[in-house]
Amino acid sequence: MMPAPQQKRAMPGWARGMLWAVVAIGVLSTTSYLTGMNTLTSSNTAQTALRLALPILLAGLGGLWAERSGVINIGLEGMMILGTWGAAWGAYYGGVWVGLLAAIAFGALGGLLHAVATVTFNVNHIVSGVAINLLGLGVAKYLATLVFEPLSGNPRQSPPVPKFETYSATGLSDWLGGLEDAQRVVLSDVAGLVRGLITQVSPLAMIAILLVPLSYVVLWRTRFGLRLRSCGENPVAAESLGINVYGYKYSALAISGGLAGMGGASLVLLPGGADYLENQTNGRGYIGLAAMIFGNWRPGGLLGGAALFGYSDGLQLAGGGQAVLALCYAAVLLLGVIVVIQLIRRKWIAAALGVVGAGILYFIYWSNDELPRDLIPYTPHFVTIIVLAVAAQRLRPPKAIGARYRRGEGD
């Protein structure tokens, strides 16, 4: 009797993520050396990227909770807008922690409103999400006119509000700073990136990062999470097992809105950010949703997507057009790595498309000294489109996502 062939063990998701992180650092280090653009791996860029990645990460986590329960939530933008107003209002009257709690509460209210429409009344999820976005913008504008205009004299912004304090690992940061200034290949690049992540870090940033493994543990390692995810895979079967599908969907959307509200709070309460401004989210709710899709509805992948979008946004602020152009060169090198992997796997079409993409990006890099200024602020949006196009081949959303469900269908 022939022994059964042994199946190859798949690499764990965390190990795959670490491997890609090493590849990304190697690509950035090589690009920095070849182009002389030290901004790519500077501590200033990493620090700015962390601050800009937080609202995307929190919005993406909000989308993860909602869509794992089977509800599409493109209303994250509106919930973030409500969070920005709540954060400014709460912080002005009660301090930063009250502002954070108020942002969570306002975002959760938006999530519950989305739940009423989609779960109770079976409204199309996309239509409800668009309505939440419009409603969030309108409600925040009305409340700002009512509350902030008498204080600031401007209905579109709040008076100055307190910000979170920041903390640094001083001794380690100084040592890494010396190594970064030494300009040694790879070592200085890694030192700059790590230094940026441990310098002037706010409690909100620490909470946001801790929410990633916490979301994984709750959704994949607890009875509550298993039942919630079953509602997104097969709600009829879940109901037949005695699970309160409506209750779990409502819980998921309340948590989703609260996380999106936290994302709005990060725009208002973090040092270096502005006080409340009308429509200051600037599409970050949609980018958070894109980060979640890029991460294949998993917390670890979502963290990588948020880091990518935050980095591209931070780079254009720290280095301008020349730095973004150097990022095109880095993308060429990364595509080269991907092409080699696809050739090893004998996926000829994917490899050919990678070669074409690398050629186009290299032509853009070779034919320009600096990208037009008008295009630079939209760098994260371009990255979003490209990443989603590349990631579309390997996506596996929950099976019942967006499906209409009525209680009693399992009878």
Salt bridges, closest charged atoms under 4 A:
GLU180 OE1 - ARG195 NH1 3.37
GLU233 OE2 - ARG68 NH1 3.81
GLU233 OE2 - ARG396 NH1 2.89
ASP275 OD1 - LYS163 NZ 3.16
GLU278 OE1 - ARG156 NE 3.78
ASP313 OD2 - ARG284 NH2 3.88
